[in-house]
């Protein structure tokens, strides 16, 4: 897994590449510190994630849950067809905010949270 981040105004965009698998705990280790408190906004660009297993799903859940507790926000952008399928099959697409494009994710994360 490779993580590259950039700041776009008040939003941090993290481009995730590779596989989110057994060693995926690195995701929370690396990105958890970016959740600095209320109103922190983080977009995970998943366009280049090639594989996701239960450990990777678990880390996405942990990161998003941590953000929710801190009154911050994490949204997922550009999931591949495989990842979108995993999220739909597990019904986690109801837990995560998932957007088909990075532009839409950037627009939505700046708006009030959807319910």
MARBA-3410 file (N, C-alpha, C, O; in Angstrom, 1 decimal):
115
0.8,-1.2,0.0,0.0,0.0,0.0,0.9,1.2,0.0,1.9,1.3,0.7 ~ 0.5,2.2,-0.9,1.3,3.4,-0.9,0.3,4.6,-0.7,-0.8,4.6,-1.3 ~ 0.6,5.5,0.2,-0.2,6.6,0.5,0.5,7.9,0.1,1.6,8.2,0.5 ~ -0.2,8.8,-0.7,0.3,10.1,-1.0,-0.8,11.1,-0.7,-1.9,11.0,-1.1 ~ -0.4,12.1,0.1,-1.4,13.0,0.5,-1.1,14.4,0.0,0.0,14.8,-0.3
-2.2,15.2,-0.2,-2.1,16.6,-0.6,-3.2,17.4,0.2,-4.2,16.8,0.5 ~ -3.0,18.6,0.3,-3.9,19.5,1.0,-4.6,20.4,-0.1,-3.9,21.0,-0.9 ~ -5.9,20.3,-0.1,-6.7,21.2,-1.0,-7.6,22.1,-0.1,-8.7,21.7,0.3 ~ -7.1,23.2,0.2,-7.8,24.1,1.2,-7.9,23.5,2.5,-6.8,23.3,3.2 ~ -9.1,23.2,3.0,-9.3,22.7,4.3,-9.5,21.2,4.3,-10.0,20.6,5.3
-9.2,20.5,3.2,-9.4,19.1,3.0,-8.1,18.4,2.7,-7.3,18.9,1.9 ~ -7.8,17.3,3.4,-6.7,16.5,3.0,-7.1,15.4,2.1,-8.1,14.6,2.5 ~ -6.5,15.2,1.0,-6.8,14.1,0.0,-5.7,13.1,0.1,-4.5,13.5,-0.1 ~ -6.0,11.9,0.3,-5.0,10.8,0.4,-5.3,9.9,-0.8,-6.3,9.3,-0.8 ~ -4.3,9.8,-1.7,-4.4,8.9,-2.8,-3.8,7.5,-2.3,-2.6,7.5,-2.0
-4.6,6.5,-2.3,-4.2,5.2,-1.8,-4.0,4.3,-3.1,-4.8,4.3,-4.0 ~ -2.8,3.6,-3.1,-2.5,2.7,-4.2,-2.1,1.4,-3.7,-1.6,1.3,-2.6 ~ -2.3,0.4,-4.5,-1.9,-1.0,-4.1,-3.0,-1.8,-3.4,-4.2,-1.6,-3.7 ~ -2.6,-2.7,-2.5,-3.6,-3.6,-1.9,-3.8,-3.1,-0.4,-2.9,-2.8,0.3 ~ -5.1,-3.2,0.0,-5.4,-3.0,1.4,-5.7,-4.4,2.0,-6.8,-4.9,1.9
-4.7,-5.0,2.5,-4.8,-6.4,3.0,-4.3,-6.5,4.4,-4.3,-5.6,5.2 ~ -3.7,-7.7,4.7,-3.4,-8.0,6.1,-2.5,-7.0,6.8,-2.7,-6.8,8.0 ~ -1.7,-6.3,6.2,-0.9,-5.3,6.8,-1.6,-3.9,6.7,-0.9,-2.9,6.9 ~ -2.9,-3.9,6.5,-3.6,-2.6,6.3,-3.7,-1.8,7.6,-4.1,-0.6,7.5 ~ -3.3,-2.3,8.7,-3.3,-1.5,9.9,-2.4,-0.2,9.7,-2.5,0.7,10.5
-1.5,-0.3,8.8,-0.7,0.9,8.5,-1.6,2.0,8.0,-1.2,3.2,8.1 ~ -2.8,1.8,7.5,-3.7,2.8,7.1,-4.1,3.7,8.3,-4.0,4.9,8.2 ~ -4.5,3.1,9.3,-5.0,3.8,10.5,-3.7,4.4,11.2,-3.8,5.6,11.7 ~ -2.6,3.7,11.2,-1.4,4.3,11.8,-1.0,5.5,11.1,-0.6,6.5,11.7 ~ -1.1,5.5,9.8,-0.6,6.6,9.0,-1.6,7.8,9.0,-1.2,9.0,9.0
-2.9,7.5,8.9,-3.9,8.5,8.7,-4.6,9.0,9.9,-5.1,10.1,10.0 ~ -4.6,8.1,11.0,-5.2,8.6,12.2,-4.7,9.9,12.7,-5.5,10.7,13.2 ~ -3.4,10.1,12.7,-2.9,11.4,13.2,-3.3,12.6,12.3,-3.3,13.8,12.8 ~ -3.8,12.4,11.1,-4.4,13.5,10.3,-5.7,14.0,10.9,-6.2,15.1,10.6 ~ -6.4,13.1,11.7,-7.7,13.5,12.3,-7.4,14.3,13.5,-7.4,13.7,14.6
-7.2,15.6,13.4,-6.7,16.4,14.5,-7.7,17.0,15.4,-7.4,17.7,16.3 ~ -9.0,16.7,15.1,-10.1,17.2,15.9,-11.3,17.5,15.2,-11.4,17.1,14.0 ~ -12.2,18.1,15.8,-13.5,18.4,15.1,-13.3,19.2,13.8,-12.4,20.0,13.6 ~ -14.1,18.8,12.9,-14.2,19.4,11.5,-13.0,19.1,10.6,-12.8,19.7,9.6 ~ -12.2,18.1,11.0,-11.1,17.7,10.1,-11.8,16.9,8.9,-12.7,16.1,9.2
-11.3,17.2,7.7,-11.9,16.5,6.5,-10.8,15.8,5.8,-9.8,16.3,5.5 ~ -11.2,14.5,5.5,-10.2,13.6,4.8,-10.9,12.8,3.7,-12.0,12.2,4.0 ~ -10.4,12.9,2.5,-10.9,12.2,1.4,-9.9,11.1,1.0,-8.7,11.4,0.8 ~ -10.4,9.9,1.0,-9.5,8.8,0.5,-9.9,8.4,-0.9,-11.0,8.0,-1.2 ~ -8.9,8.7,-1.8,-9.0,8.4,-3.2,-8.6,6.9,-3.4,-7.4,6.6,-3.3
-9.6,6.1,-3.8,-9.4,4.6,-3.9,-9.2,4.2,-5.3,-9.3,3.0,-5.6 ~ -9.0,5.1,-6.2,-9.0,4.7,-7.7,-7.9,3.7,-8.0,-8.0,2.9,-8.9 ~ -6.8,3.7,-7.2,-5.7,2.8,-7.6,-5.5,1.7,-6.5,-4.4,1.1,-6.5 ~ -6.5,1.4,-5.8,-6.5,0.3,-4.9,-6.9,-0.9,-5.7,-8.0,-1.0,-6.3 ~ -5.9,-1.9,-5.8,-6.1,-3.1,-6.6,-6.8,-4.2,-5.9,-7.4,-5.1,-6.6
-6.8,-4.3,-4.6,-7.4,-5.4,-3.9,-7.7,-4.9,-2.5,-7.0,-4.1,-1.9 ~ -8.8,-5.5,-1.9,-9.2,-5.2,-0.6,-9.7,-6.5,0.0,-10.6,-7.1,-0.5 ~ -9.2,-6.8,1.2,-9.8,-8.0,1.9,-10.4,-7.5,3.3,-10.5,-6.3,3.5 ~ -10.8,-8.4,4.1,-11.5,-8.1,5.4,-10.6,-7.2,6.3,-11.1,-6.4,7.0 ~ -9.3,-7.4,6.3,-8.4,-6.6,7.1,-8.4,-5.1,6.6,-8.5,-4.2,7.4
-8.4,-5.0,5.3,-8.5,-3.6,4.7,-9.9,-2.9,5.0,-9.9,-1.8,5.3 ~ -10.9,-3.7,4.9,-12.3,-3.2,5.2,-12.3,-2.8,6.7,-12.8,-1.7,7.0 ~ -11.7,-3.6,7.5,-11.7,-3.3,9.0,-11.0,-2.0,9.2,-11.4,-1.2,10.1 ~ -9.9,-1.7,8.5,-9.1,-0.5,8.7,-9.9,0.7,8.2,-9.8,1.8,8.8 ~ -10.6,0.6,7.1,-11.4,1.7,6.7,-12.5,2.0,7.7,-12.8,3.2,7.9
-13.1,1.0,8.3,-14.1,1.1,9.3,-13.5,1.8,10.5,-14.1,2.8,11.0 ~ -12.4,1.3,11.0,-11.7,1.9,12.1,-11.4,3.4,11.9,-11.6,4.2,12.8 ~ -10.9,3.7,10.8,-10.5,5.1,10.5,-11.7,6.0,10.5,-11.7,7.1,11.0 ~ -12.8,5.6,9.8,-14.0,6.3,9.7,-14.7,6.5,11.1,-15.2,7.5,11.4 ~ -14.7,5.4,11.9,-15.2,5.4,13.2,-14.5,6.4,14.1,-15.0,7.2,14.9
-13.1,6.4,14.0,-12.3,7.3,14.7,-12.6,8.8,14.4,-12.8,9.6,15.2 ~ -12.8,9.0,13.1,-13.2,10.3,12.6,-14.6,10.7,13.2,-14.8,11.9,13.6 ~ -15.5,9.8,13.2,-16.9,10.1,13.7,-16.8,10.5,15.2,-17.5,11.4,15.6 ~ -16.0,9.8,15.9,-15.9,10.0,17.4,-15.3,11.4,17.6,-15.7,12.1,18.5 ~ -14.4,11.8,16.8,-13.7,13.1,16.9,-14.5,14.2,16.2,-14.0,15.4,16.1
-15.7,13.9,15.7,-16.5,14.9,15.0,-15.8,15.4,13.7,-15.9,16.6,13.3 ~ -15.0,14.5,13.1,-14.3,14.8,11.9,-15.0,14.0,10.8,-16.1,13.4,11.0 ~ -14.5,14.0,9.6,-15.2,13.3,8.5,-14.2,12.7,7.5,-13.2,13.3,7.2 ~ -14.5,11.4,7.1,-13.8,10.7,6.1,-14.7,10.3,5.1,-15.8,9.7,5.4 ~ -14.4,10.6,3.8,-15.2,10.1,2.7,-14.3,9.3,1.7,-13.1,9.5,1.6
-15.0,8.4,1.0,-14.3,7.6,0.0,-14.6,8.0,-1.4,-15.8,8.3,-1.7 ~ -13.6,8.1,-2.2,-13.8,8.6,-3.6,-13.2,7.6,-4.6,-12.2,6.9,-4.3 ~ -13.9,7.5,-5.7,-13.4,6.7,-6.9,-13.1,5.3,-6.6,-12.1,4.8,-7.0 ~ -14.0,4.6,-5.8,-13.7,3.2,-5.6,-13.8,2.4,-6.9,-14.6,2.7,-7.8 ~ -12.9,1.4,-7.1,-12.9,0.6,-8.3,-14.2,-0.2,-8.2,-14.9,-0.3,-7.2
-14.5,-0.9,-9.3,-15.7,-1.7,-9.4,-15.7,-2.8,-8.3,-16.7,-3.1,-7.7 ~ -14.5,-3.4,-8.1,-14.3,-4.4,-7.1,-14.6,-3.9,-5.7,-15.4,-4.5,-5.0 ~ -14.0,-2.8,-5.4,-14.2,-2.2,-4.0,-15.6,-1.8,-3.8,-16.2,-2.0,-2.8 ~ -16.2,-1.1,-4.8,-17.7,-0.8,-4.7,-18.5,-2.0,-4.5,-19.5,-2.0,-3.7 ~ -18.2,-3.1,-5.2,-18.9,-4.3,-5.0,-18.8,-4.9,-3.6,-19.7,-5.4,-3.0
-17.5,-4.8,-3.0,-17.3,-5.3,-1.6,-18.1,-4.5,-0.7,-18.8,-5.0,0.2 ~ -18.1,-3.2,-0.9,-18.9,-2.3,0.0,-20.4,-2.5,-0.1,-21.1,-2.5,0.9 ~ -20.9,-2.8,-1.3,-22.3,-3.1,-1.4,-22.7,-4.5,-0.9,-23.7,-4.6,-0.2 ~ -21.8,-5.5,-1.1,-22.1,-6.8,-0.6,-22.1,-6.8,0.9,-23.0,-7.5,1.5 ~ -21.2,-6.1,1.5,-21.2,-6.1,3.0,-22.1,-5.0,3.6,-22.2,-4.9,4.8
-22.8,-4.3,2.7,-23.7,-3.2,3.1,-23.0,-2.1,3.9,-23.6,-1.3,4.5 ~ -21.7,-2.0,3.7,-20.9,-0.9,4.3,-21.1,0.4,3.5,-20.6,1.4,4.0 ~ -21.6,0.3,2.3,-21.9,1.5,1.6,-22.9,2.4,2.3,-23.1,3.5,2.0 ~ -23.6,1.8,3.3,-24.5,2.6,4.2,-23.8,3.3,5.3,-24.2,4.3,5.8 ~ -22.6,2.7,5.7,-21.8,3.3,6.7,-20.9,4.4,6.2,-20.7,5.4,6.8
-20.2,4.1,5.1,-19.3,5.1,4.5,-20.0,6.1,3.6,-21.1,5.8,3.0 ~ -19.5,7.2,3.4,-19.9,8.2,2.4,-19.0,7.8,1.2,-17.7,8.0,1.3 ~ -19.6,7.4,0.1,-18.8,6.9,-1.1,-19.3,7.8,-2.3,-20.5,7.9,-2.5 ~ -18.3,8.3,-3.0,-18.6,9.1,-4.2,-17.9,8.6,-5.4,-16.7,8.2,-5.3 ~ -18.5,8.6,-6.6,-17.9,8.0,-7.7,-16.7,8.8,-8.3,-15.8,8.2,-9.0
-16.6,10.1,-8.0,-15.4,10.9,-8.5,-14.8,11.7,-7.3,-15.4,11.9,-6.3 ~ -13.6,12.0,-7.5,-12.9,12.8,-6.6,-13.5,14.2,-6.5,-13.6,14.8,-5.4 ~ -13.9,14.8,-7.6,-14.5,16.1,-7.6,-15.8,16.1,-6.8,-16.1,17.0,-6.0 ~ -16.6,15.0,-7.0,-17.9,15.0,-6.2,-17.6,14.8,-4.7,-18.3,15.4,-3.9 ~ -16.6,14.0,-4.4,-16.2,13.8,-3.0,-15.8,15.2,-2.4,-16.1,15.5,-1.2
-15.0,15.9,-3.1,-14.5,17.2,-2.6,-15.7,18.2,-2.4,-15.7,18.9,-1.5 ~ -16.6,18.2,-3.3,-17.8,19.0,-3.2,-18.6,18.6,-2.0,-19.0,19.5,-1.2 ~ -18.9,17.3,-1.8,-19.7,16.9,-0.8,-19.1,17.0,0.6,-19.8,17.3,1.6 ~ -17.8,16.8,0.7,-17.2,16.9,2.1,-17.3,18.3,2.6,-17.1,18.5,3.8 ~ -17.4,19.3,1.8,-17.5,20.6,2.3,-18.9,21.0,2.6,-19.2,22.1,3.2
-19.9,20.1,2.4,-21.3,20.4,2.7,-21.6,19.6,4.0,-20.9,18.8,4.4 ~ -22.8,20.0,4.6,-23.2,19.2,5.8,-23.3,17.8,5.5,-23.6,17.4,4.4 ~ -23.0,17.0,6.5,-23.1,15.5,6.4,-24.4,15.0,6.0,-25.5,15.5,6.5 ~ -24.5,14.1,5.1,-25.8,13.5,4.7,-26.3,12.5,5.7,-25.5,11.9,6.4 ~ -27.5,12.4,5.8,-28.1,11.5,6.8,-28.8,10.3,6.2,-29.3,9.5,6.9
END
